Amino acid sequence: MGFDPWDAAFVADPYPAYRELREQGRALWFEATGQWLVPHHADVSALLRDRRLGRTYLHRFSHEEFGREAPPPEHEPFHVLNGNGLLDLEDPAHARVRRLVSKAFTPRTVEQLAPAVDRLARQLVGQLLADGGGDLLTVVAEPLPVAVIAELLGVPEADRPLLRPWSADICGMYELRPDEDTAQRAVRASVEFSAYLRELIAERRKEPGEDLISGLIAAHDEEGRLSEQEMISTCVLLLNAGHEATVNTTVNGWWTLFRHPEQRASLDSEKLSTAVDELMRYDTPLQMFERWVLDDIRIGDTVIPRGAEVALLFGSANRDPARFDDPDALDLVRADNPHLSFGAGIHYCLGAPLARRELTASFGALLADGVPPLKLVREPRWRDGYVIRGLEELLVEF
């Protein structure tokens, strides 16, 4: 089976196909999406740091100059929202916005959230225990990061059920070749989420609090402050990036542990920090990260011209035997683990410390003394979608 991101069997286990890609070369043309696939760890790591690539090209070229069609005007709300967030900005705008966001979203912010993260994780696991089991995805994995981000932003509890559906609809646009129905849902969610945040920002301007939105409003330096659109896009990105990876690492990670009972039996609180990173490496929640080629680059014997798009295969890079000893083996105490699941370079995930804290809390709560071992009820199915790869459900009992 070759690389086929629309094939359910490939999505369920893409790693044999990645092995074939790595053997075939360093940059491989994929006609179906018009992209160059990059499967090796050394190349993916280097290209994430290479400024000849960009998440956007609009800071240097128009659509016409770059040989690309502009997106349909009716999709504009999504592209405005997405294009003003850290993930899709390039320098100098990226450096300015990241510097200002970092003034509000500090390591101290994560430290202050830690007790709430631990408390929420215990409560959610307590609910799963009281029910005798259930869907680990909907009872524990999803509610924890959404609640934490909502707490961080200062979203009132009554409004929190709105966040996950908005996020899911927006993230649909990150898949390969999204259809028009997906685009319309993303546009509608972008409009509704932006309007909601605009009202919340207006309230915080009148009455600042201890939340991140108040911090973003107050953040300034010699170059000024964040615009309202930059604040809105930052908040949406924090929710989308801040929970998708955490949700999928939780359920994909437990599915991995169920298939490695000897490793699961040895997992305790002392191993959690290395275990979380190993689970992210072993079954990567974000399989692909796309970049535009802003200036010609050479990868091995292949020259990729300006205007092309490369697909950096995180899932393949994280199983590359040139970088990891015995990469197809799960090793929860793996010490040398430079996985790329949080990215690298200027776009390295700003929320990585918080994601690790949430994952440590949820796995720790499920492995705590007094909590019976989890048992899988039935083999799960994978959701449609390859780029952000996760399970439809994970039914468990104690």
Rosetta blueprint (number, residue, H / E / L):
1 M L
2 G L
3 F L
4 D L
5 P L
6 W L
7 D L
8 A H
9 A H
10 F H
11 V H
12 A H
13 D L
14 P L
15 Y H
16 P H
17 A H
18 Y H
19 R H
20 E H
21 L H
22 R H
23 E H
24 Q H
25 G L
26 R L
27 A L
28 L E
29 W E
30 F E
31 E L
32 A L
33 T L
34 G L
35 Q E
36 W E
37 L E
38 V E
39 P L
40 H L
41 H H
42 A H
43 D H
44 V H
45 S H
46 A H
47 L H
48 L H
49 R L
50 D L
51 R L
52 R L
53 L E
54 G E
55 R L
56 T L
57 Y L
58 L L
59 H L
60 R L
61 F L
62 S L
63 H H
64 E H
65 E H
66 F H
67 G L
68 R L
69 E L
70 A L
71 P L
72 P L
73 P H
74 E H
75 H H
76 E H
77 P H
78 F H
79 H H
80 V H
81 L H
82 N H
83 G H
84 N L
85 G L
86 L L
87 L L
88 D L
89 L L
90 E L
91 D L
92 P L
93 A H
94 H H
95 A H
96 R H
97 V H
98 R H
99 R H
100 L H
101 V H
102 S H
103 K H
104 A H
105 F L
106 T L
107 P H
108 R H
109 T H
110 V H
111 E H
112 Q H
113 L H
114 A H
115 P H
116 A H
117 V H
118 D H
119 R H
120 L H
121 A H
122 R H
123 Q H
124 L H
125 V H
126 G H
127 Q H
128 L H
129 L H
130 A H
131 D L
132 G L
133 G E
134 G E
135 D E
136 L H
137 L H
138 T H
139 V H
140 V H
141 A H
142 E L
143 P H
144 L H
145 P H
146 V H
147 A H
148 V H
149 I H
150 A H
151 E H
152 L H
153 L H
154 G L
155 V L
156 P L
157 E H
158 A H
159 D H
160 R H
161 P H
162 L H
163 L H
164 R H
165 P H
166 W H
167 S H
168 A H
169 D H
170 I H
171 C H
172 G H
173 M H
174 Y H
175 E L
176 L L
177 R L
178 P L
179 D L
180 E H
181 D H
182 T H
183 A H
184 Q H
185 R H
186 A H
187 V H
188 R H
189 A H
190 S H
191 V H
192 E H
193 F H
194 S H
195 A H
196 Y H
197 L H
198 R H
199 E H
200 L H
201 I H
202 A H
203 E H
204 R H
205 R H
206 K H
207 E L
208 P L
209 G L
210 E L
211 D L
212 L H
213 I H
214 S H
215 G H
216 L H
217 I H
218 A H
219 A L
220 H E
221 D E
222 E L
223 E L
224 G E
225 R E
226 L L
227 S L
228 E H
229 Q H
230 E H
231 M H
232 I H
233 S H
234 T H
235 C H
236 V H
237 L H
238 L H
239 L H
240 N H
241 A H
242 G H
243 H H
244 E H
245 A H
246 T H
247 V H
248 N H
249 T H
250 T H
251 V H
252 N H
253 G H
254 W H
255 W H
256 T H
257 L H
258 F H
259 R L
260 H L
261 P H
262 E H
263 Q H
264 R H
265 A H
266 S H
267 L L
268 D L
269 S H
270 E H
271 K H
272 L H
273 S H
274 T H
275 A H
276 V H
277 D H
278 E H
279 L H
280 M H
281 R H
282 Y H
283 D L
284 T L
285 P L
286 L E
287 Q L
288 M E
289 F E
290 E E
291 R E
292 W E
293 V E
294 L L
295 D L
296 D L
297 I E
298 R E
299 I E
300 G L
301 D L
302 T E
303 V E
304 I E
305 P L
306 R L
307 G L
308 A L
309 E E
310 V E
311 A E
312 L E
313 L E
314 F H
315 G H
316 S H
317 A H
318 N L
319 R L
320 D L
321 P L
322 A L
323 R L
324 F L
325 D L
326 D L
327 P L
328 D L
329 A L
330 L L
331 D L
332 L L
333 V L
334 R L
335 A L
336 D L
337 N L
338 P L
339 H L
340 L L
341 S L
342 F L
343 G L
344 A L
345 G H
346 I H
347 H H
348 Y L
349 C L
350 L L
351 G L
352 A H
353 P H
354 L H
355 A H
356 R H
357 R H
358 E H
359 L H
360 T H
361 A H
362 S H
363 F H
364 G H
365 A H
366 L H
367 L L
368 A L
369 D L
370 G L
371 V L
372 P L
373 P L
374 L L
375 K E
376 L E
377 V L
378 R L
379 E L
380 P L
381 R L
382 W E
383 R L
384 D L
385 G L
386 Y L
387 V L
388 I E
389 R L
390 G L
391 L E
392 E L
393 E L
394 L L
395 L E
396 V E
397 E E
398 F L
